[in-house]
Amino acid sequence: ELVVLTYGALVAQLCKDYEKDEDVNTCLDRMGYGIGVRLIDDFLARSAVKKCRSYSETADMIAQVAFKMYLGVTPSVSCSSAAGNEFSLILDKNPLVDFVEELPAERASLCYCNLLCGVIRGALEMVHLAADVTFLQDRLKGDAVTEIGITFLRKAED
């Protein structure tokens, strides 16, 4: 609960500091990226996972191990492209919004949990996987579920 409350206070302060939702979203993504870059070492040490051989294995690892380890939830994974490089993480429950009813009308384009996208992107970059990570659906915006889209762009060079 402390993390959830602290996160809410962080987002509230960013909303005071920036007029535009896009600036808040960018700031949250950038902060998340920095966390992901550092968090991957902890994840690899604590989980003792082996190298993933495919994008599908990587998406499953993010959902079944990383989300469970750090947020206590296990999103479902679906592949949304024939090429096998686009995946969705679907969260029935998002612990970061436990104390948030809805976004204020004047903050309709705010992506409240954009920090998660940055964390995933940063962690993937550290294991040499370039990815685009975005929110596709958000319960705070009236959607039935929270859905994070991950598109693996290319395998980065060592």
URBEL-V333952 format. One record per backbone hydrogen bond with DSSP energy under -0.5 kcal/mol. CO is the residue of the C=O (numbers start at 0). NH is the residue of the N-H. E is the energy in kcal/mol with one decimal. If there is no record, write none. Layout:
BEGIN
CO_NH_E ; CO_NH_E
END
This chain:
BEGIN
0_4_-2.7 ; 1_5_-2.7 ; 2_6_-2.8 ; 3_7_-2.1 ; 4_8_-2.0 ; 5_9_-2.2 ; 6_10_-2.6 ; 7_11_-2.3 ; 8_12_-2.3 ; 9_13_-2.3 ; 10_14_-2.2 ; 11_15_-1.4 ; 12_16_-2.2 ; 13_17_-2.3 ; 19_23_-1.5 ; 20_24_-3.1 ; 21_25_-2.3 ; 22_26_-2.3 ; 23_27_-2.7 ; 24_28_-2.3 ; 25_29_-2.6 ; 26_30_-2.5 ; 27_31_-2.6 ; 28_32_-2.5 ; 29_33_-1.9 ; 30_34_-1.9 ; 31_35_-3.1 ; 32_36_-2.4 ; 33_37_-1.2 ; 34_38_-3.0 ; 35_39_-1.6 ; 37_40_-0.6 ; 37_41_-0.8 ; 38_42_-2.7 ; 39_43_-2.8 ; 40_44_-2.1 ; 41_45_-2.8 ; 42_46_-2.5 ; 43_47_-1.2 ; 53_57_-2.0 ; 54_58_-2.7 ; 55_59_-2.3 ; 56_60_-2.4 ; 57_61_-2.3 ; 58_62_-2.2 ; 59_63_-3.4 ; 60_64_-1.8 ; 60_65_-2.1 ; 61_66_-2.5 ; 62_67_-0.5 ; 64_68_-2.7 ; 65_69_-2.6 ; 66_70_-2.5 ; 66_71_-1.0 ; 66_72_-1.1 ; 67_71_-0.7 ; 72_74_-0.5 ; 75_89_-3.0 ; 77_87_-2.7 ; 80_83_-0.9 ; 84_151_-3.0 ; 85_79_-2.7 ; 85_80_-0.5 ; 86_149_-3.2 ; 87_77_-2.0 ; 87_89_-0.6 ; 88_90_-0.6 ; 88_147_-2.6 ; 89_75_-2.2 ; 89_91_-0.6 ; 90_145_-1.9 ; 92_94_-0.6 ; 93_96_-1.8 ; 94_97_-1.3 ; 96_99_-1.8 ; 98_100_-0.5 ; 103_106_-2.1 ; 104_107_-1.0 ; 106_109_-1.7 ; 109_111_-0.9 ; 110_113_-2.2 ; 112_115_-2.1 ; 112_116_-0.6 ; 113_117_-1.6 ; 114_118_-2.3 ; 115_119_-2.4 ; 116_120_-2.5 ; 117_121_-2.8 ; 118_122_-2.5 ; 119_123_-2.5 ; 120_124_-2.2 ; 121_125_-1.5 ; 122_126_-0.7 ; 123_126_-0.9 ; 123_128_-2.4 ; 124_127_-1.7 ; 127_155_-1.3 ; 129_152_-2.3 ; 129_153_-0.8 ; 130_132_-0.5 ; 131_150_-2.7 ; 133_148_-3.5 ; 136_146_-1.9 ; 137_140_-1.7 ; 137_142_-1.9 ; 138_141_-1.9 ; 139_102_-0.9 ; 144_146_-0.5 ; 145_90_-3.2 ; 146_135_-3.1 ; 146_136_-1.6 ; 146_148_-0.5 ; 147_88_-2.9 ; 148_133_-2.1 ; 149_86_-2.9 ; 149_151_-0.6 ; 150_131_-2.6 ; 150_152_-0.5 ; 153_129_-1.7 ; 153_155_-0.6
END
